[in-house]
């Protein structure tokens, strides 16, 4: 109970010291404020950037395995010359995969896209649109957020009917009065009927994922309009095959092994020959993104730490000055029976208070910055970053105040009272 009371009194002494030198207190905590602001601002920007990139990459889906020519690899020694000679997936391979794959998948789809198209409806037109041909199970392997209308039927797919699901931007430009469903438009000389309109996604950091300028049509209709590339370079769009796995991770691994065996059989590869295809999973991109932003966060943290280091030196300097100014008081307190830890806690609490107040001010500034509307990169500060900022503040306070506090606690009371 006595120790608790002494600790509380140390707390009050430190608080009174801060209030009695208000101007010095404010000036000394500015360094900590700037340092905490720099560190937490960097981490907040990195977190927001990573969240935005991951959100923009949602179009690759979850539990999906893509059959492609190129692997999702990010190594510095990428052997592109070997992958360059690989063939691209074809509709024939898609049909064979559908027939030969077992029950480990929820659906299999093939799709291809062609950009830079102009769509016209009456006197209205919209340029730079993406025509995307998809098979029926495309909505299983990818998100197709239909706001109005419906998805394709099996009959429309098999008969290659000229029907389309359009993005919100296309609908707004071609049909400004909101009568898109059942209306017709022309693309590359072909007349299409709108059966669905997708939800508006808006701008993202990686705009390739936005459906706003996408026009989805049946894959057989797409192949009538465009000759698919056989090499993946020029000569038309190339196709991609995607297979949706079950929810279990074990089932996804089994599916990957099964797909590798089926694809090797389809392409007639001998046992000793390497795969001439890539089976890609979105986890590869997620892992690469995580590593990239870990490095960015580390670099930003190191840069921001220099700012907080300067603030820490400022606090230490103020604490040494405070010890010198209160040497007489320390001597009187010790002569009246004050223990060393009582003196120690006074100055240590004062340093921690300074850093906590400065850190809280820095965190508040970062939070105010996140309130500024941002279209390209909305900023959000997590509770974990607030806690991190406060912990850093406490740590800097302890480090900056421990040496002056120890010196004050070890002063000889007789010498301290005689000090001028």
C-alpha positions in Angstrom: 0.0 0.0 0.0 2.9 2.4 0.8 4.6 1.6 -2.5 1.3 2.4 -4.3 1.0 5.7 -2.5 4.6 6.7 -3.3 4.1 5.8 -6.9 1.0 7.9 -7.1 2.8 10.8 -5.5 5.6 10.4 -8.0 2.9 10.6 -10.7 1.6 13.9 -9.2 5.1 15.4 -8.9 5.8 14.7 -12.5 2.4 16.2 -13.6 3.1 19.3 -11.6 6.5 19.7 -13.1 5.0 19.5 -16.6 2.4 22.1 -15.8 4.8 24.5 -14.2 6.9 24.6 -17.4 4.1 24.6 -20.0 6.0 26.3 -22.8 9.0 24.0 -22.5 6.7 21.0 -22.3 4.9 22.0 -25.5 8.2 22.6 -27.4 9.8 19.4 -26.2 6.9 17.2 -27.1 6.8 18.6 -30.7 9.7 16.4 -31.7 7.8 13.3 -30.5 4.7 14.5 -32.2 6.5 14.8 -35.6 8.2 11.4 -35.1 5.1 9.5 -34.2 3.2 11.3 -37.0 5.9 10.2 -39.5 6.0 6.6 -38.4 2.2 6.0 -38.1 1.5 8.0 -41.3 3.9 5.7 -43.2 2.4 2.6 -41.8 -1.1 3.9 -42.5 -0.3 4.7 -46.1 1.3 1.3 -46.6 -1.7 -0.5 -45.0 -4.2 1.4 -47.1 -2.1 0.9 -50.2 -1.9 -2.9 -49.6 -5.6 -3.1 -48.8 -6.4 -1.3 -52.0 -4.2 -3.5 -54.1 -5.6 -6.6 -52.6 -9.1 -5.3 -53.1 -8.3 -4.5 -56.7 -7.0 -8.1 -57.2 -10.3 -9.6 -56.0 -11.1 -10.3 -59.7 -8.6 -13.3 -59.7 -11.0 -15.1 -57.2 -10.4 -17.5 -54.4 -9.8 -21.2 -54.6 -9.1 -20.8 -58.3 -6.5 -22.6 -60.5 -5.7 -20.9 -63.8 -4.3 -22.8 -66.8 -2.0 -20.3 -68.5 1.1 -20.0 -70.7 3.0 -17.9 -68.2 3.4 -18.6 -64.4 2.6 -16.1 -61.7 6.3 -15.8 -60.9 8.2 -12.8 -59.6 11.8 -14.1 -59.5 14.7 -12.1 -60.8 15.9 -15.1 -62.8 12.6 -15.5 -64.7 13.3 -17.9 -67.6 11.0 -16.1 -70.1 12.6 -17.7 -73.1 11.4 -21.1 -72.0 7.9 -20.0 -71.3 7.8 -18.0 -74.6 7.6 -21.2 -76.6 4.7 -22.6 -74.7 1.3 -22.9 -76.5 -1.7 -21.1 -75.0 -4.8 -22.9 -73.7 -7.4 -23.7 -76.3 -11.2 -24.3 -76.4 -10.4 -28.0 -77.2 -8.4 -28.3 -74.0 -11.2 -26.7 -72.1 -13.7 -29.2 -73.4 -11.3 -32.1 -72.6 -10.7 -30.8 -69.1 -14.5 -30.6 -68.5 -14.9 -34.2 -69.5 -11.9 -35.7 -67.7 -11.7 -33.8 -64.4 -13.2 -35.5 -61.4 -15.5 -34.2 -58.6 -12.9 -32.0 -56.9 -14.0 -28.9 -58.8 -17.1 -26.7 -58.5 -16.9 -25.4 -62.1 -14.6 -24.8 -65.1 -14.7 -21.9 -67.4 -12.8 -20.5 -70.4 -12.7 -16.8 -71.2 -10.9 -14.3 -73.4 -11.0 -10.5 -73.8 -10.4 -7.8 -76.4 -10.0 -4.2 -75.4 -10.4 -0.9 -77.3 -13.8 -1.5 -78.7 -16.5 1.1 -79.5 -20.1 0.3 -78.6 -23.0 2.3 -80.2 -26.7 2.6 -79.5 -28.5 5.0 -81.7 -26.7 8.4 -81.4 -24.9 7.4 -78.3 -21.5 5.6 -78.2 -18.8 4.7 -75.7 -15.2 4.0 -76.6 -12.4 1.9 -75.1 -14.6 -0.9 -73.9 -13.6 -4.5 -73.2 -15.4 -7.3 -74.9 -15.1 -10.4 -72.8 -16.2 -13.8 -74.0 -17.0 -16.3 -71.3 -18.4 -19.8 -70.9 -21.4 -20.6 -68.8 -19.5 -21.4 -65.5 -17.6 -18.1 -65.6 -19.8 -16.8 -62.8 -18.6 -19.7 -60.7 -14.9 -18.9 -61.1 -15.3 -15.1 -61.1 -17.6 -12.5 -59.6 -20.3 -11.1 -61.9 -22.2 -8.6 -59.8 -25.4 -8.2 -61.7 -27.6 -5.3 -60.5 -30.3 -5.5 -63.1 -31.4 -8.4 -65.4 -29.9 -11.9 -65.4 -27.0 -14.1 -66.3 -26.7 -16.2 -69.5 -28.7 -19.4 -70.0 -27.1 -22.6 -71.2 -29.2 -22.3 -74.4 -27.8 -18.8 -75.1 -24.3 -20.1 -74.6 -24.7 -23.2 -76.8 -26.4 -21.3 -79.6 -23.9 -18.4 -79.5 -26.7 -15.9 -79.2 -25.8 -12.1 -79.4 -26.7 -11.2 -75.9 -24.6 -9.2 -73.4 -24.1 -8.2 -69.8 -22.8 -4.7 -69.7 -20.9 -2.6 -67.1 -22.4 0.4 -65.4 -20.3 3.0 -67.4 -21.5 1.5 -70.6 -25.1 1.5 -69.5 -24.9 5.1 -68.3 -23.4 6.3 -71.7 -25.5 4.2 -74.1 -28.7 4.5 -72.2 -28.7 7.7 -70.1 -32.4 7.4 -69.4 -32.0 4.0 -67.7 -33.7 1.7 -70.2 -30.8 -0.6 -70.8 -32.5 -4.0 -70.3 -33.8 -5.4 -73.6 -32.1 -2.6 -75.6 -29.7 -3.2 -78.4 -26.3 -1.9 -79.3 -23.7 -2.6 -81.9 -20.1 -3.7 -81.5 -17.8 -4.6 -84.4 -20.8 -4.8 -86.8 -22.7 -7.2 -84.6 -26.0 -6.3 -82.9 -26.4 -7.4 -79.2 -29.3 -7.4 -76.8 -28.7 -6.3 -73.2 -29.9 -8.9 -70.7 -28.0 -7.6 -67.6 -26.3 -4.6 -66.1 -23.5 -5.0 -63.6 -23.1 -3.0 -60.4 -20.9 0.1 -60.5 -17.4 -0.6 -59.0 -15.8 2.8 -59.5 -12.1 3.5 -59.7 -9.5 1.2 -58.1 -5.8 1.4 -57.8 -5.5 -1.5 -60.3 -8.2 -0.6 -62.8 -7.9 -3.9 -64.8 -10.4 -5.4 -62.3 -13.2 -2.9 -62.9 -16.3 -4.2 -64.6 -17.6 -0.8 -65.4 -16.3 -0.7 -69.0 -16.7 -4.5 -69.5 -19.2 -6.1 -71.9 -19.6 -9.8 -71.3 -20.8 -12.0 -74.2 -21.1 -15.8 -74.7 -17.7 -17.4 -75.5 -19.0 -19.0 -78.8 -20.2 -15.6 -79.9 -16.8 -14.1 -79.0 -14.9 -16.7 -81.1 -17.1 -15.8 -84.1 -16.0 -12.2 -83.8 -12.3 -12.8 -83.0 -9.8 -15.4 -84.0 -8.1 -16.7 -80.8 -4.3 -16.4 -80.7 -2.3 -19.6 -80.8 0.9 -18.1 -79.4 -0.3 -15.4 -77.0 1.4 -12.7 -79.0 -0.6 -10.8 -81.6 -3.0 -12.4 -84.0 -6.0 -12.0 -81.6 -6.9 -12.5 -77.9 -5.7 -15.5 -76.1 -7.9 -17.7 -73.9 -7.5 -18.6 -70.2 -9.0 -21.6 -68.5 -10.0 -21.4 -64.8 -11.1 -24.1 -62.5 -12.9 -23.4 -59.2 -11.8 -25.8 -56.4 -13.7 -27.0 -53.3 -13.5 -25.1 -50.0 -11.0 -27.5 -48.5 -7.3 -26.7 -49.0 -6.6 -30.4 -49.3 -9.2 -30.7 -52.1 -7.5 -27.8 -53.9 -4.2 -29.5 -53.8 -5.8 -32.7 -55.1 -7.4 -30.7 -57.9 -4.1 -29.2 -58.9 -2.4 -32.6 -59.1 -5.3 -33.9 -61.1 -5.3 -31.0 -63.5 -1.5 -31.4 -64.0 -2.0 -35.0 -65.0 -4.9 -34.3 -67.3 -3.2 -31.4 -69.0 0.0 -33.5 -69.6 -2.2 -36.2 -71.1 -4.0 -33.7 -73.3 -0.8 -32.3 -74.6 0.9 -35.7 -75.0 3.8 -35.0 -72.8 6.2 -37.8 -72.0 7.0 -38.7 -68.3 10.5 -37.0 -68.5 9.3 -33.9 -70.3 8.6 -30.7 -68.4 5.2 -29.1 -68.2 4.5 -26.7 -71.1 1.8 -25.0 -69.2 1.4 -23.2 -65.9 -1.1 -23.8 -63.1 -1.5 -20.6 -61.3 -3.2 -19.9 -58.0 -4.1 -16.4 -56.7 -2.2 -17.2 -53.5 1.0 -16.6 -55.5 0.0 -13.0 -56.2 -1.1 -12.5 -52.6 2.2 -13.8 -51.3 4.2 -11.5 -53.6 2.1 -8.5 -52.6 2.6 -9.3 -48.9 6.4 -9.5 -49.3 6.5 -6.3 -51.3 4.5 -4.3 -48.8 6.5 -5.8 -45.9 9.7 -4.4 -47.4 8.0 -1.0 -48.1 6.7 -0.9 -44.5 10.2 -1.8 -43.2 11.9 0.9 -45.2 9.2 3.5 -44.2 9.5 2.5 -40.6 13.3 3.0 -40.7 12.9 6.4 -42.3 10.3 7.4 -39.8 12.4 6.1 -36.9 14.9 8.9 -37.5 12.3 11.5 -36.8 11.3 9.8 -33.6 15.0 9.4 -32.7 15.4 13.2 -32.9 12.3 13.6 -30.7 13.8 11.2 -28.2 17.0 13.2 -28.0 15.0 16.3 -27.4 13.1 14.7 -24.5 16.4 13.4 -23.0 17.9 16.9 -23.2 14.9 18.4 -21.5 15.0 15.8 -18.7 18.7 16.5 -18.0 17.8 20.2 -17.8 14.9 19.4 -15.4 17.2 17.3 -13.1 19.7 20.2 -12.9 16.9 22.7 -12.1 15.4 20.6 -9.4 18.6 19.3 -7.7 17.9 21.3 -4.5 14.4 19.9 -4.4 15.7 16.4 -4.9 18.2 16.9 -2.0 15.4 18.1 0.3 13.1 15.1 -0.7 15.9 12.6 0.0 16.9 14.3 3.3 13.2 13.8 4.4 13.4 10.1 3.6 12.4 9.8 0.0 13.6 6.6 -1.5 15.6 6.4 -4.7 12.8 4.7 -6.6 10.5 7.7 -5.7 12.9 10.1 -7.3 13.4 7.7 -10.2 9.7 7.5 -10.9 9.2 11.2 -10.8 11.5 11.9 -13.7 10.7 8.6 -15.6 6.9 9.4 -15.4 7.6 13.0 -16.6 9.5 11.7 -19.7 6.8 9.1 -20.4 4.0 11.7 -20.1 5.8 14.0 -22.5 6.1 11.2 -25.1 2.6 10.0 -24.6 1.1 13.4 -25.1 3.3 14.0 -28.1 2.5 10.5 -29.5 -1.3 11.1 -29.0 -1.0 14.4 -30.8 0.9 12.7 -33.7 -1.8 9.9 -33.9 -4.5 12.6 -33.9 -2.9 14.4 -36.8 -2.7 11.1 -38.8 -6.4 10.4 -38.1 -7.3 13.9 -39.3 -5.4 13.3 -42.5 -7.4 10.1 -43.1 -10.6 12.2 -42.9 -9.6 14.0 -46.1 -11.6 12.5 -49.0 -9.4 10.5 -51.3 -10.6 8.9 -54.6 -7.4 7.2 -55.6 -6.3 5.9 -52.2 -8.7 6.1 -49.3 -6.7 6.1 -46.1 -7.8 4.2 -43.0 -5.9 3.9 -39.7 -6.4 0.7 -37.8 -6.6 0.3 -34.0 -3.4 -1.7 -34.1 -1.5 1.3 -35.5 -2.9 3.5 -32.7 -1.7 1.0 -30.1 1.7 0.8 -31.9 2.0 4.5 -31.8 1.3 4.7 -28.1 3.7 1.8 -27.3 6.4 3.5 -29.3 5.8 6.7 -27.3 6.1 4.9 -24.0 9.2 3.1 -25.2 10.9 6.4 -26.3 9.9 8.0 -23.0 11.5 5.2 -21.0 14.6 5.2 -23.1 15.0 9.0 -23.1 14.2 9.4 -19.4 15.9 6.5 -17.7 19.4 8.0 -17.6 18.4 11.4 -16.2 16.1 9.6 -13.8 18.8 7.3 -12.5 21.2 10.2 -12.1 18.6 12.1 -10.1 17.9 9.1 -7.9 21.5 8.5 -7.1 22.3 12.1 -6.1 23.8 12.6 -2.7 21.3 14.6 -0.6 23.9 16.8 1.1 25.5 17.7 -2.2 22.2 18.2 -3.9 20.9 20.6 -1.2 24.1 22.7 -1.5 23.9 22.8 -5.3 23.1 26.2 -6.9 
